[in-house]
């Protein structure tokens, strides 16, 4: 299971936090060799992933019972980031 943040790869396919994948071999990129493995996910996306981003059991539920991919609404005050962008 993938423990990292949901990510979109170059071909536009997404791999979600908590998604199950199959190990297809050792990592094949220099930065991950001896530190990771290569996984294939149900959407046929393959990724080299560090071992610390993987587990054999599904990850625990997210705080508040929220689910990956769920659409939520901010009910607090407007948040302004350092770059000036705002979430309302």
ABEGO torsion letter per residue (X at the ends): XBABBBBBBAAGBBBBBGBBBBBAEBBABAAABGABBBBBBAAGBBBBBBAAABBABBBBBBBGGBBBGBBBBBABBBBBBAAGBBBX
